[in-house]
Amino acid sequence: MRRRTLLAHLLGGALVLAGGGVTGCGGGGEDADPGAGSGTDPGPSGTLVYRNSSETAVVPLAGGTAIGFDPGDHPMVDPGMATSPDGLLLAAQDGDNDGFGFAVFDRGGRLQRVLRFERPFAFVTHHLSFHRGGARLAFSVDEPRSAADDERIARTLLVSWPEARVLGTLDGWEAPTWAGDELIVRDPATGRLRGFDAAGADLGWIGDIVTDPQIAAYDVSADGRHVVWQDGSRILAYERSTGARSVAATREISDLSSPCLSPDGRWLALMTLDQRSATSVFWTTVPHVLPFVPDGAIEVDSARWALDGPIAECRAGIGWLP
């Protein structure tokens, strides 16, 4: 009961209770029919943001100059890059025994500020996700249960933005993702996903989906209609209104990871291998962007879908600015 009433307050629902003290992928967009892939559809729009161990790439998808910049010391567990609805980029920093932080950059890679969370012996365990209204973000940590109890637990933090004040916590849940006014979280023991609506009501398990424990292993469309998740060499999709389950993307030569739906729900970004050049024998992990057709089973062809960005050997979560 504690979990439901606290969440109702944090989501601004009907129950107003005493409180506690960026768009990642799929966050912040309008409802859309994800029927991409027809010959008349325009290409993807917005800006993709991603990183490797030492550099961040900012790549305008509809044309323009891509840039790379140093996002600071990366943490031991790297959640990747997040984007806020007001157009800022967030990169987790290397933590210490007293806590952790995030560096906040503008689109040009200029440092705006550093957010610090004093949470001893804690580390971030998932991609940051912003509510579409921009006033709240959520992410999960692995940390001691309390100052008096060193048992480590999964804990989701709900944080105000831009103040970065912790509004409350949800114990026992990880990998939070906003989908409209709904917060979706993962059970670390089973990998299953559960939803809570804007009034804090428990919506139950989401289908029979079981996700990988990796950071950014799943995403939800901005309207909450579709869930996508990595499954080895496939990206699977789930239509929540019908319960239909399908394959959105597949590949024979390598695994697919870090699925990220565009803000308009029509495109899917993911990570997979690509050759550095036609004559190179070396392969590296880079983003690919392809149409999101839930039952399309698109074969991921790097010659067609690989993103020509300024960095390679990419990792973890992808941010997508409208």
N, C-alpha and C positions, 0 to 999 in steps of 0.2 A: 504494500500500500504506500509506503514511503516513496518508492520509485515513481509511482504513477502521479502522486500529488505534486512532488517536486518538479517533475517534467511538465506538468500542466502549467505551473507558474512560469517556467523558463520559456515555454513556447508561446506564452501570451494567450493561453486559452481561457475558458470560462471560469476555471477555478483560480482565484487570485489569493495566493498564500504568501507568507513571509519567505523572502528569498535568501540565498546564501551570498557570501561576500566575494580561399580566401576560397570564393567559389573554387572548390576543387573541381574535379570533373563532374559534369552534369549539373552543377549548381548554378542558379541565377538565371536560367533561360526561361523563355515562354513555352507554354504548351505547344507541341507541334506534332504533326503526323510524320513519323520517321520513315517516309516512303522515298528515301533517297535512291539514287542509282538510275533514274530514267535519263534518257538522252537529253532532255530539256532542262534538267536540274542544273543550277549553277554549282560551281565547285565549293569546297568548304570555305567559310569565312572566319574572321577572328584571328587570334594569335595563340600559338601553342608555346608553352613554357615547360622546359624539362631540364634535367641536369645529369652530370656524371660526378665523379668524386671530387673534381676541382673546378668545374665551370658550369654555368647556366646558359642555356640558349633561349632566345626570344625570337620566334619565327612568325612573321605575318603570313597567313596562308593565302591571302588574296593578292599578294604582291607587295613589294617593299623590301627593305634591307633587313636581313637577319643579323642579330648581334650575339656575342657571347661575352659574359663577364664573370668575375670571380665572386661567388656567393659566400665566401668565408669557409672556415674549417667545417667539414661535414661531420655529422655525428656517427657514432659506431653503428647505429641503426638509422638508416636514412629514409625519411618519408617522401623524399622527392620535393617537387615544387608545387605550391598552392597559389591560387590567384583569388583576390578579393573582388567583390562586385564593384568597388571603386577603383579598380584597375591597378592594384598593387600586387607585388610578388613577394611571397614568404618562403624563406629557406631556413630549415632547422640548422642550428649551430652545434658545435661540439660541446657536450655538457660536462658537468663535473659532479662531485659528490653532493653539492648543495642545490643543484637544479639544472635547468636547461633554458634555452632561449631560441628566438627566431629573429633573423635579420629581415627587415622590410625594405624592399627596393621599389623604385618606380619602373616603368616600362623600359627606360633607357639604361637600367642597371645601376642607377645612382642610389646609394644607401640613404634611407629616410630616417630610420631609427632601429633600435634593437629592443625586442620585448624579452623580459627576463621573468621566469617563473621559479620562485624559490620553493622547490619541492625535493627534499633530500633523497638521493639515490633513485631518482626517477628517470625514465627515458621514454621518448615518444615511440609509439608502436603503430601509427597509421597516418596516412595522408590527412592533412587538414581539410575540413569541409565547411564552407560558409553557407549560412541561411540566405535565401534569395533576397531577403530584405536588407541584408548587409549589416545588421546590428549584432549578429551572433555568429560564433564559429564553434565547431566541435572537433575534438581530436582525442585520442586515447593514449594512455600511458601505462607502463608497468612500474609499479612502485610499492613500497611497504603499505600495509593496511592503515597504519597510524604511527605516530611517534613512539607509542608504547608497544606496538605489535609489528615485528619485522617480517611477518608473513607477506609475501608479495602477491598482489592481485592485479587483474586487469581493471582499469577504471577509465571511464569516459569523462572528460572535462567539458563543460559548457561555459563558454567565455564570451564576455561582451566585446564588441568591436566598435570603435578603435581603442577603447580604454584598456582592453586586455585584462579585465577583472574576472576572476573565476566566479561564476554565478552559482554553480552547483556541480555535483558529481553523480555519476551513475555507476555504482560498483558492480563488477561482474560482467561488464559489457565492453567490447572493443570495436574498432573500425567504424566509427559513426559516419553516416553519410546523410546529408539533407536532400530531400526530394520534395520541393515545394515547402509546405509546413510540416511535413512528416519527417521524423528522425528514424533512420534505420540503423540498427546496430547488429553486431555479430557475437554469438556465443563462442568464447574461445575454446570451450571444451568440445564442441561438436562442429563448429564452422557454420552453423545455421544462422539465418538472418531473421530478425524480428522487427516489427514496426510499431511506432507509437504515433497517434495522430495529434493534431494541433491542440486538442483538449486534454492531452495526456492519456487518452484511453489506449490500452494495450490492444493492438490489432492482431496479435498472434504471429505465428511463424509464417514466413513468406514461402509458400509452396514447399517443395522438398529440396530446395537449393542447399547444397553444401559447398562452401567456398574454401579455398586454400588459406593457410595462415599467413601468407606473405602480405606485405604492405601493398595496397592498391590492387588487390586480387579481384575486386568487384567494383561495379559502379551502378548508379541508378539514374535514369533519365530525369530531367528537371521536373516533369509532370508526374513522376512516380509510376509511370505506366510500364516501363521496361526495366528489368535488371539484367546486367551482363556480367559474366565472370569467366575467369581463365580456367581452363581444364586441359592442361598439357598442350597439345598441338591444336586445340580448338578454343574459340570464344563462344560460350553458350549464351542464349538469351531466353528470358522468361517474360511472357505477357501476363501481367497480374490480373487483368480483368477477365481473361478467358482461361488462365492456367496453362496456356500452350507453351511448350518448351521446344526450342529449336537450336540449330547451329547457325551463328551469324558469320563466323570466319573460321577457316581451317588452313593448315599448312602441313606439308609432308616432311619438310627438311628440318624444322626446328619448332620449339614451343612458342606459344604466344602468351604475352603477359601484359599487365598494367592496362586493362581496357579503360577507355575514357570516352564517354559520349559527349558530343558537341553540345553547346548550350541550346541549340534549336532541335536537338535530337535526331538529326539526319546523318551524322557522320560518326565514325568510330576511330579513335586513335588507339594504338597499341604498340608494344615493344616486341621486336623480333630481330633476327639476324639479317644482315645485308653485307655484301662484299664492298670493300672500300672503293674499288674500281673494277672495271671489266677485266683487267689483267691481273688484279691482286689475288693472292691466295689467302689473304686474311679476311676474316669475317668479324663483324662487330655489331653490337646491339644498338639499334636506332629506332626512332618512332616511324610508324607507317600510318597513313590516314586513308580510310576507305569508306565507301557508303555503308550506312547501317541499314541492312535489310534483315529483319529478325530471322526469317527462314531462308535466307539467301545462300548460306554456306559458301561465302565468297572465298576463293582460293587466294591466299595472300601472296602476291607476286611483287617482289621488291622492285623489279624494273618498272612497275606501274605505280606502286603505292608508297615506296620509301620516301621519307622526307629528307630533302637535301639541306640539312641544317649545318651550323658551324661547329658542332661537337659530335663525338661518337662515344661508344661504350656507355650508353645511357642506363639509368636505373630508376626504379620505384615510380612514384606517382607523377602524373602529367597534369599540368594546369592548362585550362582553356579559357582565354578571355574572349568575350563577345566581340 
